[in-house]
Amino acid sequence: MQANNNKLVVQRYFDEVLLNGRLELIEELFAPEICDLVRRYAFFAPQSFNISEMIAEGKTVIAHWYTSPFSDAEFDQNGFAVCHLEDGLIIALEMVDFNGVLRQIGAEIFPPEFELSRC
């Protein structure tokens, strides 16, 4: 039961805060000591994305997210969010954008022929 409730909290964060810009919900979903940090990073979220899978075990929820190749995003993003919850609040959040990391180190994400074949 706890794992399912934790998934609902994380889903609300993605749907309401990141996708719909409801930053006022941060205080409701996160522990007070990380609210300011979450508020600062909420602006870096892609304008649209999908959650392909969410797995919960005890107090930890992992969500795999990606942007659609057909969205208005400048480039695809693909990553994971690892959330640790306690008493119904997210107490720690780790986000990893794999393609963003590759771009930062100058790696080619997809060969040019693959980019054309996706359209």
N, C-alpha and C positions, 0 to 999 in steps of 0.2 A: 504494500500500500504506500509506504513512504517513497519508494522509487517512482511510482506513478505520479504522486503529488509533486515530486521534484521535477519530473519531466514537464508537468504543466507550468511550473514556475519558469523554467528555461524557455519553453515554447512562448510564453507571454513576453519574455524579454525579446526574443527574436521578432515576433509578430507585431507587438504593440510599440516597443521602444525603438528597435532598429528600423523596421519597415514603415511604421506609421509616425515616427518622430515624437512619441508621447514620453518625453524626457521626465515629466512629472511622476511617472511610475517607477523611476529608478529607486526612490526612497522606499517604495513598497516591496520591491523585489530583491534589493541588495542590503547587505549589512552596512550600517552607517559609515564604518571606517573605509569603505571602498567606493562610496557613492560618487565622490568628486572625480576619482579616476575613471569610473565607468562613464560619467557624463562627458568627460573630455574625449574619450575614445569612441563614443557613439557617433560622432560626426564623420568618422572614417569608414563607416559601414557602407557596403555597396547599396545602390538605390533599390535594387531588387535581387533577391536570391531565393534559393529553394533549400529546404532541409531534406536531404535524402534519407537520413536515418538518425534516430536518437536512441541511445542505449543508456539505461540507468541501472546502477547497482549500488544499493545502499544510499550513501550520501553523495555519490558522484554521478553526473550526467555528461555524456559525450554526444555532441551533435556534429554530424558531417554536413557541411553546407557547400553550395556552389552557385555561381551565377550562370544563367542560361546563356549559351552562345548566341542566342538571338535577342538578348536584352539590349538596352541602350548603353550598356557599360562599354568603356573603351577597350577593355580586355577581360578575359575570363578570370574568375577567381575561384579557388577551390581550397577548402580548409576544414579545420576542426575547431570546436570550442569545447573545452573541458571546464565544467562547472562543479564546484564543491559547495554543497548546501548544508545548512544547519538550522533547525527550527523554521523551515520554510523560506529561508533567505539564502541568496547566493553569497557566500563568504569569500570565494576566490573564483576568478575567471581567467582562463588562459585561452587566447585565440591565436591560431596559426593559419596564415594564408600562404599555402605552398607556392603558388605561382608568383605571389608578391616577393617571396624570399628569392626565388630564382631570378626574377627581374632585377632585384637589388644587387645581385652578384654578377649581372650581365650575362646570364645563361639564356640560351635560346629555348623558349618553352615548347614551341611546336615548330617543326620544319615548315617552310612556306607552302609546300604542296598539301600538307595536312590542313592548313588554314583555309585554303581554297576548297577543299573537298567537304568541309563542314557546311558550306552555304547551300 
